[in-house]
Amino acid sequence: MTNSIGVAVIDGHTLTRYGLVALVGSAEDIRMVGECGSAAEAPALVASTEPDVVVLDVALPDGDGLRVARELRDRYPELGLVLLTSNTEDDVLFRALETGVSAFVCKTAPNAEVLAAIRHASVAASSFTATGLALALGRRATRHAGLVLSPREREVLNLLVDGLSVPAIARSMYVSPSTAKTYVARLYEKLGACNRAQAIMSALRQGLIEQNLSVPA
């Protein structure tokens, strides 16, 4: 087809590339124009094959696929970019959105979803699509709404920053150790953390505490 979508694949896994070649070959409106397995090869591949859409992995053997996507977006504003990932965590999805890719697809997605992402990217390069985006946005909104700390929670956070243990927090707050443990657990849950260091880093990112401090182990 003269108007078929030209696709280039950048993925460090040979079997994944072969699978994508076969998948593209099954679609009458899409054709493979080139492939490579590393970030270093990507610029030359895109320049020589002039694809309509690039399908690339988030984790390349020699670099960050999101960085490659950002460089391609800056150089080729109209290029469709489909990001493949094995990591479906919300933060990776939002990084992809901020990078300017056209579609974000899990490697375990059905073939039809991958082909749909390629077709979307070919006609709407600057428009982002991803399965589960609405749910991820809802989770982020919920987390942000929950990050208004009560005076008691802020007190617990400050004591954690000072390096106090749970028993020391209990003594400082004049509560029982079990109550102090409950306070800490609730704070961890609100900050999406599993330990002191994660809680403090989350609080730093949200601007709940000052940047000029060291994180206790």
N, C-alpha and C positions, 0 to 999 in steps of 0.2 A: 504493500500500500504506500502510495506516495506521501500521504499525510499521516503515516504512522508515527508513534511517539518513540524517539530515540532514547535509549536508556543506557547509562554507564553504571557499573557496580564497583564499589570500593569496599572490600570486606576481606579480612585476614583469614577467614576460614574457607578453604578450598571447596568443601562440600556445600557450604552456604552459597558460594558463587555459582557452582554448578546447578544447584537447585533453582536459583534465580534465573539462570540462563534457560533452564528447561521451562520454568513458569512463564517467562516472557515469550518463549517460543510457542507456547500454547495459546497466546492471545493474538488475534489477527491484527489488532490495531497498535501493537507494541513490538519494537524490535530492539535487540541488543546491539550496541555500537562499540562497546569496549568494557574491559574489566581490569582491575588490579587489586593487590592485596595489602597495600600500605599507604600511609599518609604521604610519604615522600613521593610516591608515584602519581598521586592524585592530580596535581596541577597540570602535568604534562598530558595525562590521559584526557582530562576535560578539554584542554586546549586543542588537542589533535583530533578528538572525535566529535566535539561540539554537540553534546547530547542535549535533549530537551529536559531530561530528568536525570539526576544522580541519586542512586540508592546507596547509602553508606552506613556502616556499622558505627555505633557509639564508641566501642572499644576497639581501636586498631592496634596492631602489634607494635607500631612505632610512634603512636601519638593518640591524641584525643579526637574522636570523630566530630565532636561538637566544635572544636577549634577549626578543623578542616571545613566544616559546614559554614562557620562564620566567615572564613577567608573566601570561600566560593561565593557566598552571598554578597560580600563586599565587591567582588570582582565581576560577578554575573548577576545583576539584580533580577533578571527575568528567568533565571534557571530554577527549575523545580528541584526541591531537595527532600528526599524521603529518608528519614532516619530510622534505622533498625536497631532494636535493643533487646537484650535479655533482662534488663533491669527496668521494671515498670514502676519503680517508686516515684512518688509525686515530684520530688525535687528534680529528678532527671527529666521528667516531662516538662516542668516549668523552665528548666534550663534550655531545653529544645525550643520551647515557645519563644524565649527571649533571644535565642540565637538567630531566629528568622527562618527556620526550616518550614517546609510546606506541610509535611505530615510526619507523624510519630507513630511507628508501628512495632508491636512486639513480635519477636521472631517466631513465636508460637501461634501467631494469628492465622486464620484461614487464608488460603490462597486468594480467595475473592477479595478479602480485605486489603491484601498487599497490592493487588492489581488496581483496586479502587483508589488506593493512596497514590499510585503512580499516575493514574488518569487525573486525579484531582490536582496533583502537583504540576502537571503539564499545562493546565489551563488557569490555575490560580496559585502561582508560585508564592505570592505574598500572603496568602490566606492559610492559616494554620488549622489542621484537623488532626484529631487523635481520639481513638476510642477511650472512653472513660474521662475525657476532659471535664465534662460537667460535674462528675462526681469528685474529681480532684479539686476543682475550684470550690465546691461546697465544703470539702474537708479543710481547705486552706482558710476559707472564710470563718468556719467554726473555730479553728485554732486561733486565728487572730482575734476573734470576738472573745475568746476565753482567756486571752493574755492580759486582762485587766486584773492585777493582783489586789487582793484584799490587804488591809493593813497587817493582818496576821501573817499572810503569805509573804508579804514583802519583808517582814521581820525575819521569817525563817530563811528567806533567800539571802539576806544580809549576813546572817549567822553562818550559813554555808560558805559564803564568800570569805568570811573570816577564818574558815577552816575548822569550825567547831564540829565535834562529833554529835551524834544523836543524843547521848546522855548529857553532853555539855549544853546542847540546845534546850533540853528539858529543864536543866537547872537554871539557865538564863531566862527562860520564859515562865518559870515557876509552874510547870506542868509535869505530869508523869512521863516516864520514858516511852510508854506505849502511845500516849497522846502525841508526843513529839514525833514519834515514828510515823504516825498517821498524817500529821501535818506535812512532813517531808515527802511522804508517798504521794499525797494529793498535789503538792507542788511539782513533783517530778511528772505526774500525769498531765498536769496543765501545760508544762513546758515540753512535753513529748520526750522526756529524758529517762534514762535507766540508772544513772548514777550522778554523783556530785559534779563531775567535770562536764558531762553533757548538759546538765541543768544550767550551769554557769555559762557555757558557750551559747546555749539557746537564749538565755536572758541577755547576753551581750548583743546577739544578733537583733533582738527585739528592742534594744535600747532601754532595757529595764535596769541595767547597772552600768557603771562607768567603764570605759575601755581600758583605762590605765591600771590594770590589776593583773596579778598572776593567778592562774587557775590551780587551786590545790589538787593534789592527786587524790 
